[in-house]
Amino acid sequence: MSLMITDECINCDVCEPECPNNAISQGEEIYVIDPNLCTQCVGHYDEPQCQQVCPVDCIPLDPSHPETQEELYQKYLVISGKA
């Protein structure tokens, strides 16, 4: 599953630079995660970096984008140009 940012986001700007896939950007009101680019940091790190730095824990799994670990890894390979 990709991740999502909930409306508890305080726009603190710490998550965006941590994303190795550039999946996080400023939305109209809060930061947003592009599910086509989010791999939960699979291929880069053991844990999602945005979740690690978020001070308000507003980055849960996005139930509308279910993916297996293998699917996330395959997406990582495509995004990184290693496919």
C-alpha positions as CSV (number, residue, x, y, z in Angstrom):
1,M,0.0,0.0,0.0
2,S,1.1,3.5,-0.6
3,L,0.9,5.9,2.3
4,M,-1.4,8.9,2.7
5,I,-1.3,12.1,4.7
6,T,-4.4,12.9,6.8
7,D,-5.9,16.2,7.6
8,E,-4.0,16.2,10.9
9,C,-1.0,17.4,8.9
10,I,0.5,20.6,10.4
11,N,2.5,21.5,7.2
12,C,5.8,21.3,9.1
13,D,7.7,20.5,6.0
14,V,9.8,17.6,7.4
15,C,8.4,14.8,5.4
16,E,8.9,16.1,1.9
17,P,12.7,16.1,1.8
18,E,12.8,12.6,3.3
19,C,11.0,10.9,0.5
20,P,13.5,9.2,-1.9
21,N,10.9,8.9,-4.6
22,N,9.7,12.6,-4.5
23,A,6.2,11.3,-3.9
24,I,5.4,14.0,-1.3
25,S,4.4,17.5,-2.4
26,Q,2.5,20.5,-1.0
27,G,-1.2,20.2,-1.8
28,E,-3.8,22.9,-1.6
29,E,-4.1,22.7,2.2
30,I,-1.7,20.0,3.4
31,Y,1.0,17.8,2.0
32,V,0.0,15.0,-0.2
33,I,1.5,11.7,-1.4
34,D,1.3,10.5,-5.0
35,P,0.4,6.8,-4.8
36,N,2.1,6.2,-8.1
37,L,5.4,7.2,-6.6
38,C,5.1,5.9,-3.0
39,T,6.8,2.6,-2.3
40,Q,6.8,3.0,1.5
41,C,10.6,3.4,0.9
42,V,10.9,-0.2,-0.2
43,G,14.2,-0.5,-2.0
44,H,15.6,2.5,-0.2
45,Y,15.0,2.0,3.5
46,D,13.6,-0.6,5.9
47,E,10.8,1.8,7.1
48,P,9.0,4.7,5.5
49,Q,11.1,7.7,6.3
50,C,8.2,10.2,6.2
51,Q,6.5,8.2,9.0
52,Q,9.7,8.3,11.0
53,V,10.0,12.1,11.0
54,C,6.3,13.1,11.2
55,P,5.8,14.8,14.5
56,V,2.0,14.2,14.5
57,D,1.8,10.7,13.1
58,C,-0.5,11.6,10.3
59,I,0.9,9.3,7.6
60,P,-1.0,5.9,7.7
61,L,-1.4,3.3,5.0
62,D,-3.7,4.3,2.2
63,P,-6.4,1.6,2.0
64,S,-7.5,2.8,-1.4
65,H,-4.2,1.7,-2.9
66,P,-3.5,-1.9,-1.7
67,E,-0.1,-3.3,-2.8
68,T,2.1,-6.2,-1.7
69,Q,5.7,-5.8,-0.8
70,E,6.6,-7.4,-4.1
71,E,4.4,-4.8,-6.0
72,L,6.1,-2.0,-4.0
73,Y,9.5,-3.4,-4.9
74,Q,8.6,-3.7,-8.6
75,K,7.4,-0.1,-8.5
76,Y,10.7,1.0,-6.9
77,L,12.6,-0.7,-9.7
78,V,10.6,1.2,-12.4
79,I,10.9,4.5,-10.6
80,S,14.6,4.2,-9.9
81,G,15.3,3.0,-13.5
82,K,16.6,-0.4,-12.3
83,A,13.9,-2.4,-14.0
